[in-house]
Amino acid sequence: MTAARPTIGIIGAGKLGVVLAQLALAARYEVRIAGSGSPHAIGLSMRVLAPGAQTMTTIDVASSSDIVILALPLRNYQHLPVDALADKLVIDAMNYWWEVDGENPALSDPASSTSELVQEHLHK
Amino acid sequence: MATQPTSAASKSSDILFGLDSFGDLPTDKNGDVMSHAAAIRQVVSEAMLADKLGIDVIALGEHHREDFSISSPETVLAGIATQTSRIKLASGVTVLSSDDPVRVFERFATVDALSNGRAQIILGRGSFTESFPLFGFDLRNYEQLFEERVELMAEVLKEKPVTWKGSTRAALDAADVFPKTESGRIHTSIGVGGSPQSVVRAAKYGFPLMLAVIGGSPERFVPYAELYKQAAAEYDTSSDEIGIHSPGFIAETDEEAIEIAWPAHKINFDRIGKSRGWPPVRRDHFLEEVKHGSLYIGSPETVAQKMARTIKTLGVNRFDLVYGGGPMPATARTRMIELYATQVIPRVRELLEET
């Protein structure tokens, strides 16, 4: 593995986060992943489903990875650790799903994408 | 890299074969779509046929949408109970997040009495959302609702007075729930669609696992079966029973099966996709799923080969085939059940014995 290979952080350990971790590991990237609870809570799942991925807290994933993928429910985006994500390449994989995110005109406005809102939040 | 599955089933004769339905509305002999009421009676007659032909389980799943007739599986199962003698009567699934564990127990214990101990429950978090606003639940709490209700369900199933406290329902103080079953236990599994937390939760409470694999290659679920086994070892519970639920259709030839299943499948999925934002299903995608994915569609030999492969790969000991997806002729559904029972199941057992 070359030293230049970026580490990939994934915030969210649901269906999407797990698949992304598997793909990144298969492509021989170093992977760090956080669920909504403690790293211990997803420890067993990750050891079996994505062996090699390091489980950490959200803030540790954000501060220790070069690229951070957001794979959590969109409604939680305002709780992202903004400072830890400063100067990082952040890839937003979240989508608005009104049934679980709640009716939110700002998120469903066709004039702007939800990723723009996330970007704006991270630039604060 | 997938871990090697350790086969949960020792003999092919130990494997259970089920038929699953959501009460899709079939078409009658004039090609007209049946009413909800007629579709429910159709499922009862199909279950009677399945019982007569020796199929192990009929599992009926709950939906709250116009395109499915079954919103109350256990009421239909109660109807089937007194008309059948051997077949197990399961839900598939009971959406526990928006249901009450005490009532679920009462209803299934009643089916268990009517069927002389043949009732089974498959609990799920639900992949559709209609039941939440309908019963006054906030979908935003779906994870917490399910977690709490599984915990309470596990207590109620012990058939002893229950003392329990949570935040999504009133507390119970030494509450006894009736009717008691004759066996002392209703067979209860958890159905999961790929959420690792749900797999671990099933193991934590010692519930058998049903994997709902409705698209893509079944091999992807090998690590989930492995996760279930490792989690069960950690919690010191049993991981002996793992099943799979996938859709299919059987006719005399591959061509005939595809020509009957495709239009019904397209109508079914395009309707659901419309409310979920999926693009319309394309025929080439459908055929790809038939060939390599999780649609068990074809002649008895084709379907048997595919089922045997999946059973071996995942090491499962139960296969529930979802039949009659979309508006399909009722006669084709009946024929499928006959072919499943008389040709596919014996052939799958034979194929499993060969290795």
Interface residues (C-beta under 8 A of the other chain):
Chain A: A13 G14 K15 V18 I42 L44 S45 R47 V48 L49 P51 R75 E99 V100 D101 G102
Chain B: M1 T3 T129 F132 L139 R140 Y142 G194 S195 P196 Q197 V199 V200 P223 Y224 E226 L227 Q230 A231 E234
